[in-house]
Amino acid sequence: MRKLVARRLRNLASFIALAAVVVVGEAVLAVQLYRTSFVTGWLLLVLIVGLTTYNIRKRLPFLPLGRSSTWLQIHIYAGLLSGVVFVSHIRYQLPNGFFECVLAAMYLGVFLSGVTGLFLTRAIPRRLASRGEEVIFERIPIFLKRLRDDVEQLVFDSASNVDSTAIPDIYLNHLKAFFETPRNVLWHVLHSGRPRRRLLLEINSQHRFLNADERSVMESITDLVKVKDDLDYQFALQATLKVWLFVHVPLTYGLLVFIVYHLIVVYAFAGGNL
Amino acid sequence: MTGPLQQFDWKSSQYERPTRNWVCGRLCEGTPCDFGPTNRGECQVQSTCTPEKVGDRFQCTRAAVHGGKCQNGPGPDGRCSEPDAHCQPHRSLFHKRRFAVVVCLGLSLAFCLVVFGSAAPSSLISPGDVTLQHSSVDHDCANCHAAAAGGFSHWAGNALDSEVALSDSGRCLKCHVDLGHNPLNAHGLSPKHLAEMTQRLQQSDESSQRHGLLALARLAPVREPNQPLACAACHHEHRGRTFDLTKMSSLQCQSCHVRQFESFAHGHPSLGNYPYLRRTRIYFDHARHLHQYFQDKDFKRLMPDGKSPASCSACHELDVAGRQMLTLGFDRTCNKCHADEIVDRDFPGLPFFALPAFTVPAAPDAGGEAAPADADESAIAIGDWPTNPGATAVTAIPPFLQLLLADDPGYQAAVKTLGPDAFSHLDRARQAHPAAVAKYLWSIKKLMHAVVEHGDKELERRLGPNQKELARLQPSILESLLNVQRRWFPNLKSDVESHEQGQSPASKRQPVSTAGAAIVSAAEHSGSGG
């Protein structure tokens, strides 16, 4: 824990120092009548390209390119620094040209999705460990199928052993859809237990129609319902951990295209002489 | 209760490969096969086989990895009896994300090429509106940019030219034809002139404290003063209709200048005899003052009595010959609105010369009407004396003035009679000690007369050998005292001569132009000394 705090303090201090260098450096160059937009623009480009290489590095785990956790730390703080450079690049005001607005919107999309991802990757793992069994995301459909088979087995056994259709009816009316696919994804992301409580309440309300054997079966089914709900919780949060990258990564590559175009236009119309 | 869903062992736990492009089509049903699809998305399951005829019977040939020989075996006609269990593999999450990347790349590229790839640059790539002054030429980018003559390929070629901004400045000069022979040099000066000025200023020993940013800016490569500058180096366009193209911070101005200082109040080089000795370096913006500042209600509160200048004569006057229209001095023009911007608030000033408040009896008016009788009793023949000491007049004699009068026997005798705080109550003491009051006032007038007559030598003599360095303070105290004498005691010489000859000069109230004129402080001295 102490090591983590020390690392965070060291990285934060480095970030603040670099941000100060950027802001003061920009002010100094502005005083010297240098075209600071070119300087901050190149710096921003270097940062964005450097940030993009993290995505490439993840695909080359066999190369000795340093620890992935180190890369991630650099990625996070370089990303935050790029925000400072970006604000300096647009001269602390909103852009007013159409192309510049699109470019700025794309950058903000990448930056904000990155910040969102940072928040999610810090908040979700703790929640994942707090409820249910931690499972590999790709295997969740298999476990869903297993749970479905288990509960259907209980229902069929009950139907054949007891001369009553109460449990099959309850399953068909209240539980079948629940066991088919992952449910209540949004509720789980919002950390709400309302659907779970509502479903358990419905099951409990059926107890008065069941005899002792059926109640015993129903309790087993209730246990499976809880396991399924925990599995849905894992699915919802793990999917959230993956979905934000669907915004962050594609937008980054789109942004690179816009940057190249921006670079050509700027150099063609404003010249590259600082 | 149920057991754990997940088990990790070599037999029941497969190695997951989330970076594969395809996953088994039966995964969503919860029954994926052990093989998984190929990299091209083909199912590898072989549930059926091609039975082999051995003798007169067909035998199943399904490999062990695909489930081994089937239970039913092939039919008598040699056809496999197992159903085809091929699935349609699905794209993995990783592959979907990569697909999203490709789509986003394609859309971005298409957006750039379709929207901006026309033969001529579209207004969509403009980084913003140009200023109002340039709005008449913004319909065609080629008016200001050579790159606008072609399409995207032309821009790409033009982007490699590092002198674009400088060459585009030539287009500015098509309209701005009145910038002299060296329009791209600083202030339109020739390189030779700039080099001479730079060398001269570098040799001068005048130095002052520099702003921190300027000190840091010295670390960056310094621009060569003789090199031409693109117009865009100082005048940034495309920042909106109302953007001030001429706006530059004082630090930016100083970045090129050899002599640097902290602020206008601290360390600004002297302006010389503004504005007559030479043309001021400050270009007065007539258009902005007449059409904006003098019209705008917000600025009227800064003006004296809230009234803007009504005519040219508010700031200008004809010379004696009636040929030239001169500009009135700073204190009569700019000072009225801009004084507060220049006053050094941190150091408002240290008075070094002041006059005591003293009411001179009214002189007979033109009709010969005498002054009131009670005035005669305390009438002291003092000649000219400012009548309006002002609200800011000091109540105690400034130490510097006291130093100058330290060896004056008349002053010392008067102080002995009137007391050390006589400076503040001369009017009250005039009834009881008219002679001492007269000595006190004359000692000040004689001091000023001697300084006017003998200059620095008189100051040094009065200050003595220990403090004579005070007389050489810069800017010169003498200059301020001479200025004060002209304003407050225009007839000083004749008054003193009359007094020394034993005659009584006529006491006159000397009107002064500004309130608080009877005090000369270090701040005023610094400002007026220029």
Boltz contact constraints between the chains, C-beta under 6 A:
constraints:
  - contact:
      token1: [A, 27]
      token2: [B, 213]
      max_distance: 6.0
  - contact:
      token1: [A, 28]
      token2: [B, 213]
      max_distance: 6.0
  - contact:
      token1: [A, 28]
      token2: [B, 216]
      max_distance: 6.0
  - contact:
      token1: [A, 28]
      token2: [B, 217]
      max_distance: 6.0
  - contact:
      token1: [A, 31]
      token2: [B, 213]
      max_distance: 6.0
  - contact:
      token1: [A, 31]
      token2: [B, 217]
      max_distance: 6.0
  - contact:
      token1: [A, 31]
      token2: [B, 251]
      max_distance: 6.0
  - contact:
      token1: [A, 31]
      token2: [B, 252]
      max_distance: 6.0
  - contact:
      token1: [A, 31]
      token2: [B, 255]
      max_distance: 6.0
  - contact:
      token1: [A, 32]
      token2: [B, 217]
      max_distance: 6.0
  - contact:
      token1: [A, 32]
      token2: [B, 220]
      max_distance: 6.0
  - contact:
      token1: [A, 32]
      token2: [B, 255]
      max_distance: 6.0
  - contact:
      token1: [A, 33]
      token2: [B, 233]
      max_distance: 6.0
  - contact:
      token1: [A, 33]
      token2: [B, 252]
      max_distance: 6.0
  - contact:
      token1: [A, 33]
      token2: [B, 255]
      max_distance: 6.0
  - contact:
      token1: [A, 96]
      token2: [B, 128]
      max_distance: 6.0
  - contact:
      token1: [A, 97]
      token2: [B, 126]
      max_distance: 6.0
  - contact:
      token1: [A, 97]
      token2: [B, 127]
      max_distance: 6.0
  - contact:
      token1: [A, 97]
      token2: [B, 128]
      max_distance: 6.0
  - contact:
      token1: [A, 98]
      token2: [B, 124]
      max_distance: 6.0
  - contact:
      token1: [A, 99]
      token2: [B, 124]
      max_distance: 6.0
  - contact:
      token1: [A, 99]
      token2: [B, 125]
      max_distance: 6.0
  - contact:
      token1: [A, 100]
      token2: [B, 127]
      max_distance: 6.0
  - contact:
      token1: [A, 133]
      token2: [B, 4]
      max_distance: 6.0
  - contact:
      token1: [A, 133]
      token2: [B, 5]
      max_distance: 6.0
  - contact:
      token1: [A, 135]
      token2: [B, 5]
      max_distance: 6.0
  - contact:
      token1: [A, 135]
      token2: [B, 6]
      max_distance: 6.0
  - contact:
      token1: [A, 136]
      token2: [B, 16]
      max_distance: 6.0
  - contact:
      token1: [A, 138]
      token2: [B, 16]
      max_distance: 6.0
  - contact:
      token1: [A, 138]
      token2: [B, 18]
      max_distance: 6.0
  - contact:
      token1: [A, 141]
      token2: [B, 27]
      max_distance: 6.0
  - contact:
      token1: [A, 141]
      token2: [B, 28]
      max_distance: 6.0
  - contact:
      token1: [A, 141]
      token2: [B, 30]
      max_distance: 6.0
  - contact:
      token1: [A, 142]
      token2: [B, 30]
      max_distance: 6.0
  - contact:
      token1: [A, 143]
      token2: [B, 5]
      max_distance: 6.0
  - contact:
      token1: [A, 144]
      token2: [B, 30]
      max_distance: 6.0
  - contact:
      token1: [A, 145]
      token2: [B, 30]
      max_distance: 6.0
  - contact:
      token1: [A, 223]
      token2: [B, 1]
      max_distance: 6.0
  - contact:
      token1: [A, 223]
      token2: [B, 2]
      max_distance: 6.0
  - contact:
      token1: [A, 227]
      token2: [B, 2]
      max_distance: 6.0
  - contact:
      token1: [A, 242]
      token2: [B, 93]
      max_distance: 6.0
  - contact:
      token1: [A, 246]
      token2: [B, 97]
      max_distance: 6.0
  - contact:
      token1: [A, 246]
      token2: [B, 100]
      max_distance: 6.0
  - contact:
      token1: [A, 249]
      token2: [B, 101]
      max_distance: 6.0
  - contact:
      token1: [A, 250]
      token2: [B, 100]
      max_distance: 6.0
  - contact:
      token1: [A, 250]
      token2: [B, 101]
      max_distance: 6.0
  - contact:
      token1: [A, 250]
      token2: [B, 104]
      max_distance: 6.0
  - contact:
      token1: [A, 253]
      token2: [B, 101]
      max_distance: 6.0
  - contact:
      token1: [A, 253]
      token2: [B, 104]
      max_distance: 6.0
  - contact:
      token1: [A, 253]
      token2: [B, 105]
      max_distance: 6.0
  - contact:
      token1: [A, 254]
      token2: [B, 104]
      max_distance: 6.0
  - contact:
      token1: [A, 254]
      token2: [B, 108]
      max_distance: 6.0
  - contact:
      token1: [A, 257]
      token2: [B, 108]
      max_distance: 6.0
  - contact:
      token1: [A, 257]
      token2: [B, 109]
      max_distance: 6.0
  - contact:
      token1: [A, 258]
      token2: [B, 108]
      max_distance: 6.0
  - contact:
      token1: [A, 261]
      token2: [B, 112]
      max_distance: 6.0
  - contact:
      token1: [A, 264]
      token2: [B, 155]
      max_distance: 6.0
  - contact:
      token1: [A, 264]
      token2: [B, 156]
      max_distance: 6.0
  - contact:
      token1: [A, 264]
      token2: [B, 159]
      max_distance: 6.0
  - contact:
      token1: [A, 265]
      token2: [B, 125]
      max_distance: 6.0
  - contact:
      token1: [A, 267]
      token2: [B, 159]
      max_distance: 6.0
  - contact:
      token1: [A, 268]
      token2: [B, 147]
      max_distance: 6.0
  - contact:
      token1: [A, 268]
      token2: [B, 155]
      max_distance: 6.0
  - contact:
      token1: [A, 268]
      token2: [B, 158]
      max_distance: 6.0
  - contact:
      token1: [A, 268]
      token2: [B, 159]
      max_distance: 6.0
  - contact:
      token1: [A, 269]
      token2: [B, 145]
      max_distance: 6.0
  - contact:
      token1: [A, 269]
      token2: [B, 147]
      max_distance: 6.0
  - contact:
      token1: [A, 271]
      token2: [B, 164]
      max_distance: 6.0
  - contact:
      token1: [A, 271]
      token2: [B, 165]
      max_distance: 6.0
  - contact:
      token1: [A, 272]
      token2: [B, 162]
      max_distance: 6.0
  - contact:
      token1: [A, 273]
      token2: [B, 162]
      max_distance: 6.0
  - contact:
      token1: [A, 273]
      token2: [B, 165]
      max_distance: 6.0
